[in-house]
């Protein structure tokens, strides 16, 4: 029996509704979820979640297959290519993400929870039981999670500027050595937002840990080949993400956060990318440490393997891209250019709204003499490109397409590729390979 410990003392155990009353209770929880801001403004996500929940309750698990969902929920033809059209996989990923968001924002644990496990289209249902608090002050007897304001404030006052989050694979959990954003001067309201952000990332890490446990006995894949030289001899891999601040005069609405910025932020797409990378690397026994580009020095990068997330918001991407054929031109235009054929460029169409302009990204894996280690660069012109690049290097399907373009020595050569990503209503679509270079 699977159990989920909802912070504090509510324990959610796997539950199989048997009676009409129990099934109606699950449907009531479903209605509450679909009425939340995470689902109510979309047609696609509620449609998929409602279909899989209702058919799971009706014991029709045979309908919860990718092709069937594509036909029944998204009106695809019966013979459509599920490899080329990833609407079901993408939508399921968004549903998982939004369920985590929905439950992370609750002030009181739900009696019933609906979950969609990674790699499955069959939902799971959980029913809460409550345990009394172990000691006074440890939590509310009803299981509500209330961070201790004094302790969080003290922690914020003592944290160091080179702050990081470590993802440990064995338990799929995050050890917060320090928050990635400065919290020393945060107000009580800001502390609450920081706690919510930390809880959200913790939930994502737990989901990654579940995926690791399910894949513990996996067979080697193209994903393993891609990451093999990067993790060889490493116990800890750095994930260095760019940081931003709002800038209304920029097309993207943000600009790079420098060291003197007190409160930069990391986009949801970068968090999603970091969790995907950590989940894959956890299978190799390598832990991952999340750091922000403005807070890390060259000496911290030396003799490490590092994954760089983001381009124009990541100072280290812009510095370490020097040997690459496909590189990001400095400046406000935000362009990927080919060094060999300078007339070849890729940039977002700024005549369209940012949320509907196709994005581009560079995916690179190379050994860099500056840090004497391997670098994996997952860098979008915009934030959607960065998220898609992470999806690409954690997908056996997409890495097989890249392997087919490269040929032999896929596991050891320096590799670079440019991909295009469709963006609709701010959501990241499937990537397509545009150009490849090896050396």
For each residue, the residues with C-beta under 8 A, 3 or more apart:
1: 13 14
2: 13 14 124 126
3: 11 12 13 14
4: 11 12 13 113 115 126
5: 10 11 12
6: 10 11 12 103 109 128 143 145
7: 145 199
8: 109 139 140 143 144 145 146
9: 130 131 132 133 139 140 141 143
10: 5 6 109 128 129 130 142 143
11: 3 4 5 6 128 129 130 131
12: 3 4 5 6 109 113 126 127 128
13: 1 2 3 4 126 127 129
14: 1 2 3 124 125 126
15: 112 125 126 127
16: 125
17: 22 23 25 26 57 125
18: 22
19: 22 23
20: 23 24
21: 24 25
22: 17 18 19 25 26
23: 17 19 20 26 27 57
24: 20 21 27 28
25: 17 21 22 28 29 111 112
26: 17 22 23 29 30 53 57 112 114 125
27: 23 24 30 31 53 54 57
28: 24 25 31 32
29: 25 26 32 33 110 112 113 114
30: 26 27 33 34 49 50 53 114
31: 27 28 34 35
32: 28 29 35 36
33: 29 30 36 38 39 49 99 102 114
34: 30 31 39 40 46 49 50
35: 31 32 39 40
36: 32 33 39 40 102
37: 40 41
38: 33 45 98 101 102
39: 33 34 35 36 42 45 46 49 98 102
40: 34 35 36 37 46
41: 37
42: 39 45 46
43: 46 47
44: 47 48 74 87 91 94
45: 38 39 42 48 49 91 94 95 98
46: 34 39 40 42 43 49 50
47: 43 44 50 51 73 74
48: 44 45 51 52 69 73 88 91 92 95
49: 30 33 34 39 45 46 52 53 95 99 114 116 123
50: 30 34 46 47 53 54
51: 47 48 54 55 69 72 73
52: 48 49 55 56 64 69 116 121 122 123
53: 26 27 30 49 50 56 57 114 123
54: 27 50 51 57 58
55: 51 52 58 60 61 63 64
56: 52 53 59 60 61 64 122 123 125
57: 17 23 26 27 53 54
58: 54 55
59: 56
60: 55 56 63 64
61: 55 56 64 122
62: 65 68
63: 55 60 68 69 72
64: 52 55 56 60 61 68 69 121 122
65: 62 68 69 121
66: 69 70 82 88 89 121
67: 70 71 78 80 82
68: 62 63 64 65 71 72
69: 48 51 52 63 64 65 66 72 73 74 88 121
70: 66 67 73 74 76 80 82 85 87 88
71: 67 68 74 75 76 77 78 80
72: 51 63 68 69
73: 47 48 51 69 70 88
74: 44 47 69 70 71 87 88 91
75: 71
76: 70 71 80 85 87
77: 71 80
78: 67 71
79:
80: 67 70 71 76 77 85
81: 84 85
82: 66 67 70 85 86 88
83: 86 397
84: 81
85: 70 76 80 81 82
86: 82 83 89 90 430
87: 44 70 74 76 90 91
88: 48 66 69 70 73 74 82 91 92 121
89: 66 86 92 93
90: 86 87 93 94 427 428 429 430
91: 44 45 48 74 87 88 94 95
92: 48 88 89 95 96 116 121
93: 89 90 96 97
94: 44 45 90 91 97 98 427
95: 45 48 49 91 92 98 99 116
96: 92 93 99 100 116 118 207
97: 93 94 100 101 272
98: 38 39 45 94 95 101 102
99: 33 49 95 96 102 103 114 115 116
100: 96 97 103 104 200 203 204 207
101: 38 97 98 104 105 200
102: 33 36 38 39 98 99 105 106
103: 6 99 100 106 110 113 203
104: 100 101 196 199 200 203
105: 101 102 196
106: 102 103 109 110
107: 144 145
108: 142 143 144
109: 6 8 10 12 106 128 143 144 145
110: 29 103 106 113 128
111: 25 127 128
112: 15 25 26 29 125 126 127 128
113: 4 12 29 103 110 125 126 128
114: 26 29 30 33 49 53 99 123 124 125 126
115: 4 99 123 124 125 126
116: 49 52 92 95 96 99 120 121 123 124
117: 120 122 124 210 214
118: 96 207 210 211 214
119: 211 214
120: 116 117
121: 52 64 65 66 69 88 92 116
122: 52 56 61 64 117
123: 49 52 53 56 114 115 116
124: 2 14 114 115 116 117
125: 14 15 16 17 26 56 112 113 114 115
126: 2 4 12 13 14 15 112 113 114 115
127: 12 13 15 111 112
128: 6 10 11 12 109 110 111 112 113 143
129: 10 11 13
130: 9 10 11 141 142 143
131: 9 11 143
132: 9 141
133: 9 136 138 139 140 141
134: 138
135: 138
136: 133
137: 148
138: 133 134 135
139: 8 9 133 143 144 145 146
140: 8 9 133 143 144 146
141: 9 130 132 133
142: 10 108 130
143: 6 8 9 10 108 109 128 130 131 139 140
144: 8 107 108 109 139 140
145: 6 7 8 107 109 139 199
146: 8 139 140
147: 151 152 191 192 195
148: 137 151 152
149: 152 153 188 191
150: 153 154
151: 147 148 154 155
152: 147 148 149 155 156 183 191 194 195
153: 149 150 156 157 188 191
154: 150 151 157 158
155: 151 152 158 159 183
156: 152 153 159 179 183 184 186 191 194
157: 153 154 184
158: 154 155
159: 155 156 163 178 179 182 183 184
160: 163 178
161: 182 295
162: 178 291 295 296 300
163: 159 160 177 178 179 180 181 182 291 292 295
164: 177 178 180 289 290 291
165: 174 175 176 177 179 180 201 289 290
166: 174 175 177 236 287 288 289 290
167: 172 173 174 205 208 278 282 287 288 289 290
168: 171 172 173 174 175 287
169: 172 209 212 278 281 282 283 284 285 286 287
170: 282
171: 168 209
172: 167 168 169 205 206 207 208 209 210 211 212 213 279 282
173: 167 168 202 205 206 209
174: 165 166 167 168 201 202 205
175: 165 166 168
176: 165 179 198
177: 163 164 165 166
178: 159 160 162 163 164
179: 156 159 163 165 176 182 183 194 198
180: 163 164 165 266 290 291 292 295
181: 163 194 197 263 264 265 266
182: 159 161 163 179 185 186 262 263
183: 152 155 156 159 179 186 190 191 194
184: 156 157 159
185: 182 262
186: 156 182 183 190 191 194 263
187: 190 191
188: 149 153 191 192
189: 192 193
190: 183 186 187 193 194
191: 147 149 152 153 156 183 186 187 188 194 195
192: 147 188 189 195 196
193: 189 190 196 197
194: 152 156 179 181 183 186 190 191 197 198
195: 147 152 191 192 198 199
196: 104 105 192 193 199 200
197: 181 193 194 200 201
198: 176 179 194 195 201 202
199: 7 104 145 195 196 202 203
200: 100 101 104 196 197 203 204 271
201: 165 174 197 198 204 205 271 275
202: 173 174 198 199 205 206
203: 100 103 104 199 200 206 207
204: 100 200 201 207 208 271 272 275
205: 167 172 173 174 201 202 208 209 275 278
206: 172 173 202 203 209 210
207: 96 100 118 172 203 204 210 211 275 279
208: 167 172 204 205 211 212 275 276 278 279 282
209: 169 171 172 173 205 206 212 213 279 282
210: 117 118 172 206 207 213 214
211: 118 119 172 207 208 214 215 279
212: 169 172 208 209 215 216 279 282 283
213: 172 209 210 216
214: 117 118 119 210 211
215: 211 212 218 283
216: 212 213 283
217:
218: 215 221 283
219:
220: 224 225
221: 218 224 225 396 399
222: 225 226 396 399 400 403 410
223: 226 227 280 393 394 395 396 399
224: 220 221 227 228 284
225: 220 221 222 228 399 403 410 411
226: 222 223 230 365 393 399 410 411
227: 223 224 230 231 280 281 284 376 393
228: 224 225 231 232 411
229: 232 365 367 374 411 412
230: 226 227 234 237 305 307 365 374 376
231: 227 228 234 237 281 284 286 305
232: 228 229
233:
234: 230 231 237 286 304 305
235: 286 287
236: 166 286 287 288 289 304
237: 230 231 234 281 286 287 288 289 304 305 306 307
238: 288 289 291 296 300 301 304 305 306 307
239: 274 277 278 288 289 290 291 306 307 309
240: 291 292 293 296 301 306 307 308 309 314 316
241: 266 270 273 274 290 291 292 293 309 310 314
242: 256 257 266 270 292 293 309 310 311 312 313 314 315 317
243: 256 257 261 264 265 266 292 293 294 313
244: 254 255 256 257 264 265 266 267 313
245: 254 255 256 257 261 263 264 265
246: 253 254
247: 250 252 253 254 255
248: 253
249:
250: 247 253 254 255 332
251: 334 348 350 354
252: 247 255 334 354 382 383
253: 246 247 248 250 354
254: 244 245 246 247 250 267 313
255: 244 245 247 250 252 313
256: 242 243 244 245 312 313 314 315
257: 242 243 244 245 261 264 265 294 313
258: 261 294
259: 294 295
260:
261: 243 245 257 258 264 294
262: 182 185
263: 181 182 186 245
264: 181 243 244 245 257 261 292 294
265: 181 243 244 245 257
266: 180 181 241 242 243 244 270 271 292
267: 244 254 270 271 383 386
268: 271 272
269: 272 273 383 384 386 387 428
270: 241 242 266 267 273 274 309 310 383 386 387
271: 200 201 204 266 267 268 274 275
272: 97 204 268 269 275 276 387 390
273: 241 269 270 276 277 309 378 386 387 389 390 391
274: 239 241 270 271 277 278 288 290 309 390
275: 201 204 205 207 208 271 272 278 279
276: 208 272 273 279 280 390 391 394
277: 239 273 274 280 281 288 307 378 390 393 394
278: 167 169 205 208 239 274 275 281 282 288
279: 172 207 208 209 211 212 275 276 282 394
280: 223 227 276 277 283 393 394
281: 169 227 231 237 277 278 284 286 287 288
282: 167 169 170 172 208 209 212 278 279 285 286 287 288
283: 169 212 215 216 218 280
284: 169 224 227 231 281
285: 169 282
286: 169 231 234 235 236 237 281 282
287: 166 167 168 169 235 236 237 281 282
288: 166 167 236 237 238 239 274 277 278 281 282 307
289: 164 165 166 167 236 237 238 239
290: 164 165 166 167 180 239 241 274
291: 162 163 164 180 238 239 240 241 295 296 300
292: 163 180 240 241 242 243 264 266 295 296
293: 240 241 242 243 296 308 310 313 314 315 316 317
294: 243 257 258 259 261 264 315
295: 161 162 163 180 259 291 292
296: 162 238 240 291 292 293 300 301 316
297: 300 301
298: 301 302 370 371
299: 302
300: 162 238 291 296 297 304
301: 238 240 296 297 298 304 306 316 371 373
302: 298 299 371 372 373
303: 371 372 373
304: 234 236 237 238 300 301 371 373
305: 230 231 234 237 238 373 374 375 376
306: 237 238 239 240 301 316 371 373 374 375 376
307: 230 237 238 239 240 277 288 375 376 377 378
308: 240 293 314 316 317 320 375 376 377 378 379
309: 239 240 241 242 270 273 274 314 378 379 386 390
310: 241 242 270 293 313 314 317 379 380 383 386
311: 242 314 317 318 328 334 361 362 379 380 381 385 386
312: 242 256 318 328 334 381
313: 242 243 244 254 255 256 257 293 310
314: 240 241 242 256 293 308 309 310 311 317 318 379
315: 242 256 293 294 318 319
316: 240 293 296 301 306 308 319 320
317: 242 293 308 310 311 314 320 321 328 377 379
318: 311 312 314 315 321 328 330
319: 315 316 322 370
320: 308 316 317 368 370 371 375 377
321: 317 318 324 327 328 362 364 377 379
322: 319 327
323: 366 368
324: 321 327 339 362 364 366 377 416
325: 338 339 340 416 437
326: 336 337 338 339 362 364 416 417 418 435 437
327: 321 322 324 336 337 339 362
328: 311 312 317 318 321 334 335 336 337 362 379 381
329: 333 334 335 336 337 345
330: 318
331: 334 335
332: 250
333: 329 347
334: 251 252 311 312 328 329 331 347 348 381 382
335: 328 329 331 345 346 347 381
336: 326 327 328 329 345 346 347 360 362 381 418
337: 326 327 328 329 342 344 345
338: 325 326 341 342 343 344 345 435
339: 324 325 326 327 342
340: 325
341: 338 344
342: 337 338 339 345
343: 338
344: 337 338 341 435
345: 329 335 336 337 338 342
346: 335 336 360 381 418 420 434
347: 333 334 335 336 350 360 381
348: 251 334 352 354 357 358 359 360 381 382
349: 352 357 358
350: 251 347 357
351:
352: 348 349 356 357
353: 356 357
354: 251 252 253 348 357 382 426
355: 423 425 426
356: 352 353 423 424 425 426
357: 348 349 350 352 353 354 382 423
358: 348 349 420 421 422 423
359: 348 380 381 382 384 385 388 420 421 423 428
360: 336 346 347 348 380 381 385 418 419 420 421 434
361: 311 378 379 380 381 385 386 388 389 418 419 421 431
362: 311 321 324 326 327 328 336 377 379 389 416 417 418
363: 377 378 389 392 393 402 415 416 417 418 419
364: 321 324 326 375 376 377 379 414 415 416 417
365: 226 229 230 374 375 376 377 414 415 416
366: 323 324 374 375 377 414 415 416 439
367: 229 373 374 375 414
368: 320 323 371 372 373 374 375
369: 372
370: 298 319 320
371: 298 301 302 303 304 306 320 368 375
372: 302 303 368 369
373: 301 302 303 304 305 306 367 368
374: 229 230 305 306 365 366 367 368
375: 305 306 307 308 320 364 365 366 367 368 371
376: 227 230 305 306 307 308 364 365 393
377: 307 308 317 320 321 324 362 363 364 365 366
378: 273 277 307 308 309 361 363 386 389 390 392 393
379: 308 309 310 311 314 317 321 328 361 362 364 385 386 389
380: 310 311 359 360 361 383 384 385 386 387 388 389 421
381: 311 312 328 334 335 336 346 347 348 359 360 361 385
382: 252 334 348 354 357 359 385 386 423
383: 252 267 269 270 310 380 386 387
384: 269 359 380 387 388 421 423 426 427 428
385: 311 359 360 361 379 380 381 382 388 389 419 421
386: 267 269 270 273 309 310 311 361 378 379 380 382 383 389 390
387: 269 270 272 273 380 383 384 390 391 428
388: 359 361 380 384 385 391 392 419 421 428 429 430 431
389: 273 361 362 363 378 379 380 385 386 392 393 419 431
390: 272 273 274 276 277 309 378 386 387 393 394
391: 273 276 387 388 394 395 398 428 431
392: 363 378 388 389 395 398 399 402 419 431
393: 223 226 227 277 280 363 376 378 389 390 398 399
394: 223 276 277 279 280 390 391
395: 223 391 392 398 399
396: 221 222 223 399 400
397: 83 400 401
398: 391 392 393 395 401 402 431
399: 221 222 223 225 226 392 393 395 396 402 403
400: 222 396 397 403 404
401: 397 398 404 405 433
402: 363 392 398 399 405 406 410 415 417 433 436
403: 222 225 399 400 406 407 410
404: 400 401 407
405: 401 402 417 433 436
406: 402 403 409 410 413 415 436 438
407: 403 404 410
408:
409: 406 412 413
410: 222 225 226 402 403 406 407 413 415
411: 225 226 228 229
412: 229 409
413: 406 409 410 438 439
414: 364 365 366 367 438 439
415: 363 364 365 366 402 406 410 436 437 438
416: 324 325 326 362 363 364 365 366 436 437 438
417: 326 362 363 364 402 405 433 434 435 436 437
418: 326 336 346 360 361 362 363 433 434 435 436
419: 360 361 363 385 388 389 392 431 432 433 434
420: 346 358 359 360 431 432 434
421: 358 359 360 361 380 384 385 388 428 429 430 431 432
422: 358 429 430
423: 355 356 357 358 359 382 384 426 427 428 429
424: 356 427 429
425: 355 356
426: 354 355 356 384 423
427: 90 94 384 423 424
428: 90 269 359 384 387 388 391 421 423
429: 90 388 421 422 423 424
430: 86 90 388 421 422
431: 361 388 389 391 392 398 419 420 421
432: 419 420 421
433: 401 402 405 417 418 419 436
434: 346 360 417 418 419 420
435: 326 338 344 417 418
436: 402 405 406 415 416 417 418 433
437: 325 326 415 416 417
438: 406 413 414 415 416
439: 366 413 414
